[in-house]
Amino acid sequence: MTVKVYDVPDVIEAIRRACDTEGHDYVYEKIDGKCLYVDASNGELRPSCIAAYALVDMGVIGLADLQEWEDLAPLGIGIDMPVTVAALNALGAAQLLQDAGATWGEALKWVDENQDRAASGNWFRWAATEVVEQRRREGLLPPA
């Protein structure tokens, strides 16, 4: 049996579906002050963050299993999954943007337009700088 190995384009499409579900303007809100992969607050499990939506959407992990990994970044979670390191790096970039206050649509756009940088794993400074500059242009942050 051949197992599909998910790569950066698969992650981008999974993030796109997450945006279609929650809205491109959706801004992640912490649950009880914590960033969680799984929301169990109303008695049922559902994806909470952009990484969880993508991983569950791709079918590489279920919500109950994902809940066990709450303290790990996407790259740590993906060790035993059929997902390339580049795809996990891209997902990590989207997660970082989400955690920095970007909308899911902004995270999707950045990862989609910067696939090589996102996949490289060297995206922290690029992504954070671009989001901050965009927020400044929009008047949401004070000038430097």
N, C-alpha and C positions, 0 to 999 in steps of 0.2 A: 504494500500500500504506500502510495506517495503522499507525503504530508506537504501541504502548501506552506511555503516560507514567506512570511509577509515582509514587505520592504517599504521604503519611504512613500511611494505612490499609494500603497494600501492604507498607510497611516493617514495620509492627507484625505483620502476619501472617507475614512472612518470619522475623522474630525469634522469633515463637511457634513456628514449625516448627524453628528452630535449638534452642530450648529443649526441644522434644519429642524432638529427636535426641540432644542432649548431656545433657539433664536440666535442670530448672528450678533445681536446687541447684548446677549446674556453676559453678566459679570458674576463670576463665582462668589458665593458667600460662604464663609466658614460655618461649620456646624458646631455649635457650642464652643466657639473660639478655636476650632481645630480645622486644618485642611485634611479632609478624609477622601479616600477613594470611593467608599460606599456609604450611602445614607440609609440608616436603619431607624431613623427617628420616628416614623409613623407606623412601625411594626412590619414593614416589608422592605426588602433590600432593593435599592436602585442605585445606579451609578451616580456619583456626586460630582466628580471633577472631569475635566476634559480627557485626561489619561484613562480613567476608568471607562468612560463612554467608548473610547476608541478600542481599548483592549477587549472589552465585552462584546462590542459590535463585531470585531474581527473573529470572535469565537475562540480566542486563545486562552481565556480564563473565565470562570464563572464568578458571580458576585460573592458567593460564600467563600470561595478560595481567595479572592482578591481582598476580602475583608481581613484575612489573616496576615496580609502584607502591608498593613497601614503605615508602618514606619520606614518603608523603603521607597526610594526614587524609582521611576519607571525602568531605568536601566537595571537596577537590582532585582526588580520583580521579574523582568523578562529573561533571566538567565536560563530557565528551563522551557521557554516558549519558542515556537517556530517563528521568531521575529528577528530580523537582522539587527546588528548593533546600530547600523545607520538609522533604521526605522525607530529604534528605541531612543536614539539621540534626538531625532526629529520630534518625537513625542515628548521628550524631556524639554525641548525648546518651547513647545506649545504650553506645557505645564508651567514652565517658568514665567512665560508671558501672562498666563492666567493668574498665577499667584502674585504677579506684579500689578494686577488690576486691569489688564487688557481685557477687552471683550473677547468672546470666543471667535468672533469673526475676524478681529485683529490678529489673534494668534494663528488662525487658519491662513490668513493672507500672508503673514510674515513667513510661516513655514513653507507655504506653497511657492512664494516668490524667492525664497532663499534656501532651496532644497539642499544644495551642496554644503552651504555653511551650516544649516541645521543638522544635516547628517554627520558632519565632521565631529560634532561634540564640542567644538570651540565656539559656541554660539552665545555664551553667557554675556560677554561684553557687548557683542553686536546687537543682540535682541534687546537687552536692557537699555542701551543707549538709544536705539531707534524708538522704543516706546516712550522713553522720557522726552525725547525731542518732539515726537508727535503730540504728546500731552502739552508741551510748551506752546507749540504752534496753535493748538486748540484753546489756549488760555486756561487750561486745567491745572497747570503748574506754573510757578513764577519763573521769570527768565533766569538764566544761569548767572 
